[in-house]
């Protein structure tokens, strides 16, 4: 009985920790309100959810938008690229680690993303690419596409309702300085 309780508590903690660190993203229809839930930001728009072309979230040609929580800015700062597009719309994609002639970068502050072959070692696959460059795009962990864009929420305090400072009295530690104090802002 004691062992069962320990396993249950340990399993519960793993589930909570996985929910805290992995990026939470979902494809939504712009025509149905798009990224209208609190804390959601549009990352990229897609013609359809698999084997498709993409466009910048600021464009208005496609009805599917990938919405993620934990994003504080979409401004590129040189260190936060998660994907590159061949143009602003009707575009193929490539890994941000490649330096080919790509016109538009998808950047997100608040997500920590890496490109991985096969499976994500850390975080969730928010997008899959048909290849590292000149690629078609699929949402999430498409088994037909081997290149994954894997993301975690980065350096953001995840409090009570997962929106820092949104709930009065919530407590958390952002983990930045190791002092275990409430630092939600």
Residue pairs with C-beta under 8 A, 6 or more apart in sequence:
20 153
20 158
21 122
21 123
21 152
21 153
22 123
22 124
22 151
22 152
22 153
23 68
23 69
23 70
23 111
23 113
23 123
23 124
23 126
23 151
23 152
23 153
24 68
24 69
24 70
24 124
24 153
24 162
25 43
25 66
25 67
25 68
25 69
25 124
25 126
25 140
25 151
26 66
26 67
27 46
27 49
27 64
27 65
27 66
27 67
27 139
27 140
28 34
28 35
28 64
28 65
28 67
29 63
29 64
29 65
30 45
30 62
30 63
30 64
30 65
31 63
34 42
34 65
34 67
35 41
35 42
35 65
35 67
37 67
37 69
38 163
38 166
39 69
39 70
39 162
39 163
39 166
40 67
40 68
40 69
41 57
41 67
41 68
41 69
41 71
41 74
41 108
42 57
42 65
42 66
42 67
43 57
43 65
43 66
43 67
43 68
43 71
43 74
43 82
43 106
43 108
43 126
44 54
44 55
44 56
44 57
44 65
44 66
44 83
44 85
44 106
44 127
44 137
45 54
45 55
45 56
45 57
45 59
45 61
45 62
45 63
45 64
45 65
45 66
46 52
46 53
46 54
46 55
46 62
46 64
46 65
46 66
46 137
46 139
47 53
47 54
47 62
47 64
47 90
48 64
49 64
49 138
49 139
50 138
50 139
50 142
50 144
51 130
51 136
51 138
51 144
52 136
52 137
52 138
53 90
53 91
53 92
53 136
53 137
54 62
54 83
54 85
54 91
54 93
54 137
55 61
55 62
55 85
55 88
55 89
55 90
55 91
56 85
56 88
56 89
56 104
56 106
57 65
57 74
57 106
59 88
59 89
61 89
61 90
62 89
64 139
66 126
66 127
66 139
68 108
68 111
68 126
68 151
69 153
69 162
69 163
70 110
70 111
70 153
70 154
70 156
70 158
70 162
71 108
71 109
71 110
71 111
72 109
72 110
72 156
73 108
73 109
73 110
74 107
74 108
74 109
75 107
75 109
76 105
76 107
77 107
77 109
80 107
80 108
80 109
80 111
81 96
81 105
81 106
81 107
82 96
82 106
82 107
82 108
82 111
82 113
82 149
82 151
83 93
83 94
83 95
83 96
83 105
83 106
83 127
83 149
84 93
84 94
84 95
84 96
84 98
84 100
84 102
84 104
84 105
84 106
85 91
85 92
85 93
85 102
85 103
85 104
85 105
85 106
86 92
86 93
86 94
86 102
86 103
86 104
86 134
87 103
87 104
88 103
88 104
91 103
91 104
92 134
92 135
92 136
93 127
93 129
93 135
93 136
93 137
94 100
94 102
94 129
94 132
94 133
94 134
94 135
95 115
95 129
95 132
95 133
95 147
95 149
96 105
96 115
97 115
98 132
98 133
100 133
100 134
110 153
110 154
110 155
110 156
111 151
111 152
111 153
111 154
112 123
112 151
112 152
112 153
112 154
112 155
113 123
113 126
113 149
113 150
113 151
113 152
114 122
114 123
114 149
114 150
114 151
115 132
115 147
115 148
115 149
115 150
116 125
116 147
116 148
116 150
117 146
117 147
117 148
118 146
118 148
119 125
119 141
119 148
120 141
120 148
120 150
121 150
122 150
122 152
123 150
123 151
123 152
124 140
124 141
124 150
124 151
124 152
125 140
125 141
125 148
125 149
125 150
126 139
126 140
126 149
126 150
126 151
127 137
127 138
127 139
127 140
127 148
127 149
128 137
128 138
128 139
128 140
128 141
128 142
128 144
128 145
128 146
128 147
128 148
128 149
129 135
129 136
129 137
129 138
129 145
129 147
129 148
129 149
130 136
130 137
130 138
130 145
130 147
131 146
131 147
132 147
135 145
135 147
136 145
138 144
138 145
141 148
155 174
155 176
156 164
156 174
157 164
157 165
157 172
157 173
157 174
157 175
157 183
157 184
157 185
158 164
158 172
159 165
159 166
159 167
159 170
159 171
159 172
159 184
160 166
160 167
160 170
160 171
160 172
161 167
161 170
164 172
164 174
164 184
164 185
165 184
165 185
170 184
171 182
171 184
172 182
172 183
172 184
173 179
173 180
173 181
173 182
173 183
174 183
174 184
176 183
177 183
